[in-house]
Amino acid sequence: MFFEGNVFWFLMGMIAILVGVGFKTFAEDRKWELNWWKWLLAIVWYFIFNMSFLAWGTLIGEYEASAGWKLALLGLFVSLILGVGLWRLLSAKPKTA
């Protein structure tokens, strides 16, 4: 199967690197100050977002379509809420004394 092979995971790694570089460029264009904990929050959000699709695909493949759709919608809803919160956190300007 394609999803068990090395090529799939190689492509997934390349996509993750492209997302990281794109996020860094996007943050620089918006003049966001990113420190280690903001990067960590962004990585955790990306992980939750990705797991929504991975769990959906697994459950669809196991012929549990109803559970797959429900879990995907729940995961994407949580990702949406956390994404809005992360966006507001990253775009907030630091208070100057």
Rosetta constraint file for C-alpha pairs under 8 A:
AtomPair CA 1 CA 5 HARMONIC 6.71 0.50
AtomPair CA 2 CA 7 HARMONIC 7.62 0.50
AtomPair CA 2 CA 8 HARMONIC 6.36 0.50
AtomPair CA 3 CA 8 HARMONIC 5.61 0.50
AtomPair CA 3 CA 9 HARMONIC 7.68 0.50
AtomPair CA 4 CA 8 HARMONIC 7.16 0.50
AtomPair CA 5 CA 9 HARMONIC 7.06 0.50
AtomPair CA 6 CA 10 HARMONIC 6.03 0.50
AtomPair CA 7 CA 11 HARMONIC 6.13 0.50
AtomPair CA 8 CA 12 HARMONIC 6.18 0.50
AtomPair CA 9 CA 13 HARMONIC 6.07 0.50
AtomPair CA 10 CA 14 HARMONIC 6.28 0.50
AtomPair CA 11 CA 15 HARMONIC 6.17 0.50
AtomPair CA 12 CA 16 HARMONIC 6.19 0.50
AtomPair CA 13 CA 17 HARMONIC 6.25 0.50
AtomPair CA 14 CA 18 HARMONIC 6.19 0.50
AtomPair CA 15 CA 19 HARMONIC 6.09 0.50
AtomPair CA 16 CA 20 HARMONIC 6.18 0.50
AtomPair CA 17 CA 21 HARMONIC 6.15 0.50
AtomPair CA 18 CA 22 HARMONIC 5.90 0.50
AtomPair CA 19 CA 23 HARMONIC 5.99 0.50
AtomPair CA 20 CA 24 HARMONIC 6.19 0.50
AtomPair CA 21 CA 25 HARMONIC 6.19 0.50
AtomPair CA 22 CA 26 HARMONIC 5.98 0.50
AtomPair CA 23 CA 27 HARMONIC 6.00 0.50
AtomPair CA 24 CA 28 HARMONIC 6.19 0.50
AtomPair CA 25 CA 29 HARMONIC 6.18 0.50
AtomPair CA 26 CA 30 HARMONIC 6.31 0.50
AtomPair CA 27 CA 31 HARMONIC 6.04 0.50
AtomPair CA 27 CA 32 HARMONIC 5.19 0.50
AtomPair CA 27 CA 33 HARMONIC 7.72 0.50
AtomPair CA 27 CA 34 HARMONIC 7.71 0.50
AtomPair CA 28 CA 32 HARMONIC 6.02 0.50
AtomPair CA 28 CA 33 HARMONIC 7.98 0.50
AtomPair CA 32 CA 90 HARMONIC 6.52 0.50
AtomPair CA 32 CA 91 HARMONIC 6.33 0.50
AtomPair CA 33 CA 90 HARMONIC 7.70 0.50
AtomPair CA 34 CA 38 HARMONIC 5.76 0.50
AtomPair CA 34 CA 39 HARMONIC 6.54 0.50
AtomPair CA 34 CA 90 HARMONIC 7.61 0.50
AtomPair CA 35 CA 39 HARMONIC 6.39 0.50
AtomPair CA 36 CA 40 HARMONIC 6.15 0.50
AtomPair CA 37 CA 41 HARMONIC 6.15 0.50
AtomPair CA 38 CA 42 HARMONIC 6.22 0.50
AtomPair CA 38 CA 90 HARMONIC 7.28 0.50
AtomPair CA 39 CA 43 HARMONIC 6.17 0.50
AtomPair CA 40 CA 44 HARMONIC 6.15 0.50
AtomPair CA 41 CA 45 HARMONIC 6.10 0.50
AtomPair CA 41 CA 86 HARMONIC 7.52 0.50
AtomPair CA 42 CA 46 HARMONIC 6.16 0.50
AtomPair CA 42 CA 86 HARMONIC 7.37 0.50
AtomPair CA 43 CA 47 HARMONIC 6.11 0.50
AtomPair CA 44 CA 48 HARMONIC 6.27 0.50
AtomPair CA 45 CA 49 HARMONIC 6.13 0.50
AtomPair CA 45 CA 79 HARMONIC 6.86 0.50
AtomPair CA 45 CA 82 HARMONIC 7.08 0.50
AtomPair CA 45 CA 83 HARMONIC 6.96 0.50
AtomPair CA 46 CA 50 HARMONIC 6.02 0.50
AtomPair CA 47 CA 51 HARMONIC 6.04 0.50
AtomPair CA 48 CA 52 HARMONIC 6.42 0.50
AtomPair CA 48 CA 75 HARMONIC 7.30 0.50
AtomPair CA 48 CA 79 HARMONIC 6.65 0.50
AtomPair CA 49 CA 53 HARMONIC 7.15 0.50
AtomPair CA 49 CA 75 HARMONIC 6.99 0.50
AtomPair CA 49 CA 76 HARMONIC 6.58 0.50
AtomPair CA 49 CA 79 HARMONIC 5.68 0.50
AtomPair CA 50 CA 54 HARMONIC 6.28 0.50
AtomPair CA 51 CA 55 HARMONIC 5.81 0.50
AtomPair CA 51 CA 75 HARMONIC 7.84 0.50
AtomPair CA 52 CA 56 HARMONIC 6.16 0.50
AtomPair CA 52 CA 71 HARMONIC 7.10 0.50
AtomPair CA 52 CA 72 HARMONIC 5.09 0.50
AtomPair CA 52 CA 73 HARMONIC 7.98 0.50
AtomPair CA 52 CA 75 HARMONIC 5.01 0.50
AtomPair CA 52 CA 76 HARMONIC 6.36 0.50
AtomPair CA 53 CA 57 HARMONIC 6.13 0.50
AtomPair CA 53 CA 72 HARMONIC 6.42 0.50
AtomPair CA 54 CA 58 HARMONIC 6.18 0.50
AtomPair CA 55 CA 59 HARMONIC 6.10 0.50
AtomPair CA 55 CA 68 HARMONIC 6.92 0.50
AtomPair CA 55 CA 71 HARMONIC 7.41 0.50
AtomPair CA 55 CA 72 HARMONIC 7.15 0.50
AtomPair CA 56 CA 60 HARMONIC 6.09 0.50
AtomPair CA 56 CA 68 HARMONIC 4.50 0.50
AtomPair CA 56 CA 69 HARMONIC 6.41 0.50
AtomPair CA 56 CA 71 HARMONIC 6.67 0.50
AtomPair CA 56 CA 72 HARMONIC 5.40 0.50
AtomPair CA 57 CA 61 HARMONIC 6.10 0.50
AtomPair CA 57 CA 68 HARMONIC 7.22 0.50
AtomPair CA 58 CA 62 HARMONIC 6.26 0.50
AtomPair CA 58 CA 68 HARMONIC 7.68 0.50
AtomPair CA 59 CA 63 HARMONIC 6.39 0.50
AtomPair CA 59 CA 64 HARMONIC 5.12 0.50
AtomPair CA 59 CA 65 HARMONIC 6.24 0.50
AtomPair CA 59 CA 67 HARMONIC 6.85 0.50
AtomPair CA 59 CA 68 HARMONIC 4.88 0.50
AtomPair CA 60 CA 64 HARMONIC 5.44 0.50
AtomPair CA 60 CA 65 HARMONIC 4.76 0.50
AtomPair CA 60 CA 68 HARMONIC 5.77 0.50
AtomPair CA 64 CA 68 HARMONIC 6.09 0.50
AtomPair CA 65 CA 69 HARMONIC 6.14 0.50
AtomPair CA 66 CA 70 HARMONIC 6.26 0.50
AtomPair CA 67 CA 71 HARMONIC 5.99 0.50
AtomPair CA 68 CA 72 HARMONIC 5.98 0.50
AtomPair CA 69 CA 73 HARMONIC 6.06 0.50
AtomPair CA 70 CA 74 HARMONIC 6.13 0.50
AtomPair CA 71 CA 75 HARMONIC 5.96 0.50
AtomPair CA 72 CA 76 HARMONIC 5.99 0.50
AtomPair CA 73 CA 77 HARMONIC 5.96 0.50
AtomPair CA 74 CA 78 HARMONIC 6.19 0.50
AtomPair CA 75 CA 79 HARMONIC 6.02 0.50
AtomPair CA 76 CA 80 HARMONIC 5.96 0.50
AtomPair CA 77 CA 81 HARMONIC 6.36 0.50
AtomPair CA 78 CA 82 HARMONIC 6.09 0.50
AtomPair CA 79 CA 83 HARMONIC 5.66 0.50
AtomPair CA 80 CA 84 HARMONIC 6.18 0.50
AtomPair CA 81 CA 85 HARMONIC 6.37 0.50
AtomPair CA 82 CA 86 HARMONIC 5.99 0.50
AtomPair CA 83 CA 87 HARMONIC 5.98 0.50
AtomPair CA 84 CA 88 HARMONIC 6.22 0.50
AtomPair CA 85 CA 89 HARMONIC 6.16 0.50
AtomPair CA 86 CA 90 HARMONIC 6.03 0.50
AtomPair CA 87 CA 91 HARMONIC 5.98 0.50
AtomPair CA 88 CA 92 HARMONIC 6.01 0.50
